[in-house]
Amino acid sequence: MTTKEYIKSREEQNEILKKKVFKSNDYEKLFKEIFEITPVRYYKRNVPQYEFVNYISHLYVHLKNENFYSLFITIGRICDFIDSDKNRSMIEQDYLKLVIALIKKMTINISSKDLEDVPVFRIRSLEERIEKIKEYEI
């Protein structure tokens, strides 16, 4: 596949995802709540939570720019981060609860079939990842 074909494929995939992502002003509200309760220490580069808080920031940017292909790559990474007992235990519960609510809202109309061209979902499907993080609801 040439670079041009790859870019076209990603653009097509992005349009498919764009149509399916639940449109809502609640995203702004949820992001605002998440950013307001993010502990300041999470922004220090030498703490493990820094990786997680960056994923959340990337989600916001991808959503604002309607880059849904990258948004779902980031959602996959967030799910993988949360799936680790060690990582999950380091995240404050109120913060984690809001992040899980945000991910569930973003993925409500998406299936793995929609994500078959997104590399991170070739290993483990979106449904598997979402089901796994539902177990951690507080």
DAFENUR-V357542 format. One record per backbone hydrogen bond with DSSP energy under -1.0 kcal/mol. NH is the residue of the N-H (numbers start at 0). CO is the residue of the C=O. Records with the same first field share a line. If there is no record, write none. Layout:
NH: CO / CO
This chain:
5: 1
6: 2
7: 3
8: 4
9: 5
10: 6
11: 7
12: 8
13: 9
14: 10
15: 11
16: 12
17: 13
18: 14
20: 16
28: 24
29: 25
30: 26
31: 27
32: 28
33: 29
34: 30
35: 31
36: 32
41: 38
42: 39
43: 40
46: 43
49: 46
52: 48
53: 49
54: 50
55: 51
56: 52
57: 53
58: 54
59: 55
60: 56
61: 57
62: 58
63: 59
64: 60
65: 62
66: 61
67: 65
70: 66
71: 67
72: 68
73: 69
74: 70
75: 71
76: 72
77: 73
78: 74
79: 75
80: 76
81: 77
82: 78
83: 80
87: 83
88: 84
89: 86
90: 87
95: 91
96: 92
97: 93
98: 94
99: 95
100: 96
101: 97
102: 98
103: 99
104: 100
105: 101
106: 102
109: 106
115: 112
117: 114
120: 117
121: 118
128: 124
129: 125
130: 126
131: 127
132: 128
133: 129
135: 132
136: 133
